Amino acid sequence: MKIICIGRNYAEHAKELNNDVPTEPVFFLKPETALLPKNNPFVYPSFSKNVQHEVEIVIKINRLGKHIEEKYAHKYYNEIGIGVDFTARDIQQECKEKGLPWEKAKAFDGSAPTSKFVNINLFEDLNNLNFSIQVNRENRQQGNTKDMLFNFNQIVAYVSKFFTLKIGDLIFTGTPAGVGPVQINDKVECFIENKKLLSFNVK
Ligand code: MG
């Protein structure tokens, strides 16, 4: 399986990192080893001094597809979850300055903790979903999918122009403004609406 992550999909977040607001989706990949096994802590990587959380809605592909038209894209997923696109911001900044790829900063082991997945029928409107992250019970970052520059169907259609989507592939759909650092011993909890779907510690 593969993990596809959309970058700069919320205008306010693009601005907070001094990036232009994109005119088409920006994406990158994480390997399967970026998933965090259930009940494991997130191990703070020794190569970074500034690991930041990016809370994101994650969609799970349930059908094989390529060149999917936007009007059919909704048939390719029926479950969503929540995840954290952990980013070594200091390393990412170095990579950006040198014009190098971001994988060291984005795709390291455990950099994609992901919740269990729940049926989309539980939610009234996927384009109006509140989601958030708490660190040590303090609200750190919250967003609503209505602020996405590209919605789930547009993302599925766009990504499938380049990659065959396979059953079990995950798509992180972008983070709202409010990214910030985590520290060793933090407790991280993520919510869609008021449902807590993901919880882990930083070690
Ligand atoms: Mg992200």
Residues whose N, C-alpha, C, O or C-beta is under 5 A from the ligand:
A	BS01	MG	I6 E54 D85 G174 T175
